């Protein structure tokens, strides 16, 4: 969603996690529920790696709602932590 209050936080953390890597990013604006289902969006913002949401939980369906990410220390905010992003990127073959 273009007006997502957490989009800038995700962009900032993702930029830092991808530092010195040459990766093609595609930012997709999801305007409605049908698009959210088609794009596999589990709330905004959603990060997909090769079409898969590495932070999705079982039973989570498509949504346009603001998304909260729960962290290992029990806190929540609107984007994965830098460490979490680095972990999933390494798991996707981007060490």
C-alpha positions in Angstrom: 0.0 0.0 0.0 1.5 3.3 -1.0 0.4 5.0 2.3 1.7 2.2 4.6 3.4 3.9 7.6 5.9 1.0 7.8 7.1 1.0 4.2 9.9 3.5 4.8 11.1 1.3 7.8 11.2 -1.8 5.6 13.0 0.1 2.8 15.6 1.4 5.2 16.3 -2.0 6.8 16.3 -3.8 3.5 18.7 -1.3 2.0 21.1 -1.9 4.9 20.7 -5.7 4.7 21.4 -5.6 1.0 24.4 -3.3 1.3 27.1 -4.1 -1.3 24.9 -6.7 -3.1 23.6 -6.3 -6.6 20.0 -7.4 -6.3 17.0 -6.4 -8.4 14.1 -5.2 -6.3 10.6 -4.8 -7.5 8.3 -2.6 -5.4 4.6 -3.4 -6.2 1.7 -1.2 -5.1 -1.2 -3.3 -4.0 -4.4 -1.2 -4.2 -7.1 -3.7 -3.3 -8.0 -7.1 -1.8 -7.9 -8.9 -5.1 -4.4 -7.6 -5.8 -3.3 -8.6 -2.3 -4.5 -12.2 -2.9 -2.8 -12.3 -6.3 0.5 -10.9 -4.9 0.4 -13.1 -1.8 0.4 -10.1 0.5 0.0 -10.9 4.2 -0.5 -7.3 5.3 1.6 -4.2 4.5 4.5 -4.2 4.1 5.1 -7.7 2.8 8.5 -8.9 1.5 8.5 -11.7 -1.0 11.7 -13.6 -1.9 11.1 -15.5 -5.2 7.4 -15.2 -4.6 7.5 -16.5 -1.0 6.9 -14.5 2.2 9.6 -15.8 4.5 7.8 -14.2 7.5 4.3 -15.6 6.9 2.7 -17.7 9.6 0.5 -20.7 8.9 -3.1 -19.6 8.3 -2.3 -16.1 7.4 -4.4 -15.0 4.5 -4.1 -12.1 2.1 -4.7 -8.7 3.6 -4.3 -5.0 3.0 -4.1 -4.3 6.8 -1.0 -2.8 8.5 1.3 -5.7 9.3 3.2 -6.2 12.6 6.3 -8.3 12.8 6.9 -10.1 16.1 10.6 -10.3 16.9 12.6 -12.9 18.9 12.8 -10.6 21.9 8.9 -10.3 22.0 8.7 -6.8 20.6 6.8 -5.9 17.5 7.0 -3.2 14.8 6.2 -2.7 11.2 9.1 -4.5 9.5 11.5 -7.4 10.1 14.7 -6.5 12.1 17.9 -6.1 10.2 19.1 -9.4 11.7 15.9 -11.2 10.5 16.3 -9.7 7.0 20.0 -10.8 6.9 19.0 -14.3 8.0 16.3 -14.8 5.3 18.5 -13.3 2.6 21.3 -15.7 3.5 18.8 -18.5 3.5 17.8 -17.4 -0.1 21.4 -17.7 -1.2 22.4 -14.0 -0.7 25.1 -14.2 1.9 
